Amino acid sequence: MSGEHPTRLEVWAPGGIGEIAPGDRLDRVLGDVLAADGPLRDGDVVVVTSKIVSKAEGRVVHARDREKAITDETVRVVATREHPGGLLRIVENRLGLVMAAAGVDASNTPEGTVLLLPVDPDASARRLRAAWQRRFGVRLAVVITDTAGRAWREGLTDLAIGAAGLVVLDDLRGSRDAHGHQLSATVTAVADEVAAASELVRGKAEGRPLAVVRGLGVHVTEQDGPGARVAVRGAEGDLFRLGTDEAWRGGYAAGYAAGLAARQDVRPEADGSDG
């Protein structure tokens, strides 16, 4: 357990952020917005969408066919479902995340292009944290988010795909509840909860890809920490690897084989990729 539980949070999304282009220094562009919004305080968590991180890092890919870009990012096919608009694919991507369309995004990007997720979102979060701690002189955490669905639940929410300086998982096992019972399974997904809270104030179409969460200082650490990757559940802990009727035929190993085979079949000249 990381410390005393917070009882009050503030979450807001500063405006005034223009279009981000490949090569832009996010630490400077967003840092100026944060400075104008008011001084950051010790223990603040700065939340940034993966979309603008991807744009700044040049993860914009020219692809006439989004499906080919999805295939190229796929490691393992988890499940598929046909629908009137085509084929929904739930896959594991290069980051180990199980997501629809491998996290490839065709929204809020120029026609004929798609956005891939950052190559290493944890490293991106560490760089932003280091720059902002130098600039503002306070202890901060940074979370990078993306939108995903959840098994057994309707609707979408944001989750953490990159983190630095934050307790990503608060392990409460071994502590006791209000009735004195020992907790044996409770591990709180702090970074994902921060990501979801930030989406409530950022919205999806308001042009506010940045948020600040204040009041979680107890979860902000001195070191960068292991990052959001620790929240990815491995195969050994996944009780639903095969899912239901739409689960990839042949099972878990076949899903990896299918993902690899499909990627090998995608040639750069076929998908128009320049990156």
N, C-alpha and C positions, 0 to 999 in steps of 0.2 A: 504494500500500500504506500502511495507516494506522499501522503500527508493529509492534513485536515481538508475535509471536503468543502469546496466553495459553495456558497449559498446565494450568490448573486452574480450575474453575468451581464455585460454590455456587448452588443454586437452591432456594427454599422459598416456601411459600404461607401467609402468616399467616391465622389464623381470626378469628372474632368480628365478621364483617361482617353486619349485618342486611339486611333488604329495603331496596332503594333506591327512592325515589319521585321523581316529577318535581319539580324545584326544589331537591332536596338538593344541598348543596355537597360535591362529591366530594373537593375538595382538603382540606376539614376532616374529613369522615367517614373517608376512607382515611388521611389524615395522622395522625389519632389512633391508628388501628390500627398504622401504621408506627412511630409513636413508642413505643407500648406494646410492640411486638415487639422493640425494641432500636434503638439509634441507626443511622441510615443512614450509610454511608461514602462518601467521595469515589470517584466512578466507578461507583457502583451503578446498575443499570437497574431501574426499577419498571415492571412489566407489568400492564396493566389490561384486562379484557375489554370489548369494545364493548357487550355487553349492559347493563352497569351504567352506562356512559357514556350510552347511548341512553335508559335510564330516567331518569337525572338530567336530561337535556336535553329531556325531554318528547317523545321520539320514539315514544311509545306511541300506537297508532292503533286506534280501535274499528273493527273490520272483520268483518262476519259472514262474508265470503268472503275468505279469505287470497289467493286467486288474483287478485282485483281489486287488492289491495295490491301484489302482485308486478308486475302489469301497470303500475301507476302508477309504479313505480321503474325500469322497464325502458327502456333507451335503444336496445338492439339485441338482437334474437333471434339466438342463436348456434346452438343445436341444441335439438331436442325429442325426447322419447321417451314413448310411451304405456306405462302399466303398470297393473296391476289397481286401484291406488288413484287413478288419474287420469293426469295429464300432468306429466312432469318437464320443466322448462324451464331450460336453461342460457342465461343472458342477460348482457349487459353492463349494469351499473347506472350510476347518476348519478355515481359515484365513479370510473368507468372500470374497475371490477373485473368480471371474468367469473366468475360464480358461479351455483350452483343457486339458483333462487327469488329472485334479485337480492339475496340476503342478508337477506330478510325472515324473521323468526324468530317462531315460534308457541310455543316452549318456554319454561318458567319465566316465563310472563306470564299474567295473569288471563284466564279464559275470555272469549272474544269480543273479544280484543285481539291485536295482533301488534306486534312491535318492528321499526322500521326502523333501518338503520345511522345513525350520527351524520351530520349534514349535512357536517361538515368534520373528520374524525378527526385530521388533522395539527394543526389549530388547537386542538382539545381537548387534544391531547398537549402543545402549547406552553403552554397555560394551566396545566395541572397541574404541568408542570416548573417554571415560574416561581414558582408558589405554594410548592412543596416546597423549591426551592433557597433561597427566602427563609426558610422556617421552619427548615430543618435546617442551613443554612449550608454545604452541600457541593455539589459538582458532580455532577449527576444526568442520566440520560436517562430518557425515558418512551416506552413502546411500547403502543399500543392494538391488540388482536388480535380476529380473528374466525376462525371455523372454515370450512374449505373442502375440497373434494376437489381432486385434481390429475389433469391429463391423463396417461393411460398408467399410473396407479398406483391400486391399491385403497386404501380407507380414507380417513379424514379427518385433518387436522392443523390447527393454528392457524397463521395467517400475520399479518403486520403490516399493518394498514390505516391506522395513524397512528403517527407517530414524531417525537420532538424530542430533539435533543442526542445523537443516535447516528449513526454511520456506517451508513447503511442498506445500501449496496452497497460492499463493499471491493474496489476494482479492482486486481487483481494483474497485469494485463497489463503486460508490459515487465520484470517481475522474473524471477528465475531459480529453478528448482526445485533440489532437492538434488543433481542430476546436472549442473547448469549449463545446462539447457535453458531457453530463454526462453519464458515463458508468453505466449500470444497470445490466449486466449479466457476466462481464468478471472476471473470476477467473483463474489465470495462474497456470498450473500444474508444478511448478518449479522442484520438485523432479523427476517426470517422464521425464522431459526434460533433466535433469542431467543424468539420467540413460541411455536415448537414445544416448546422446552425447558420453558417455563413451564407448558404444558398438562399435562405429565407429572406435575407436583406439584399443580396446581389441580384436575384431574379435571373431569368434566362435571356431576356432581350433588352435589358435596360442599359447595357454598355457599362456595367460596373463589375469588372473581373477581380476586384480587390476588396478585402474586408479585414476588419480588425476585431478580434475577440479579446475583451478585457475582463479580468477576474479569475483567470486560470493560472495565476502565477505559481500555485502549488505544483502544477504539472510541467512548468517550464524549467529545464535543466541547464546546468553550466556547460555540459558537453553536447555535441551534436546528437549523440545517441545512434542507435542502429538504423533509424529511418522507418518509413512506412512499410518496407518490405517484410518486417516481422509480423505484420497483420495478415499476410497471405497464408492461408491454410494449405499445408502440404498434403500430398496424396495419402500419407499414412494416417492423417487425422480426418480425412474426408469420408463421411459415412454415406454420401450420396453420389459417388463417382459415376454410377451408371444411370441414375435418374429414372425417367419413365419411358414411354413409348418412343419419344423423339430422340432419346439418347443414342449416341453414335453406335451403330451396329458393330458388333465385335468387341465392344468394351474399351477399357482404358488404354491399353497398349495399342489397339487398332486406331484409336483417336490420335495418338501421337504419330503413328505411321502415316495416317491420312493427311495430317497437317504438314508433315515434312514432304511428302510426295507432291502435294498441291503446290507448296512453295517452290519446289525444284522445277515445276512445270511453268512457273511464271517467269517470262523473260523480260528484261528491261524494255526492249523495243516493242513488246506487246502491250505494255500498260502505260507507255508514255512517260515513265518515271524519269525525273532528272535528279533524284536524290535517293 
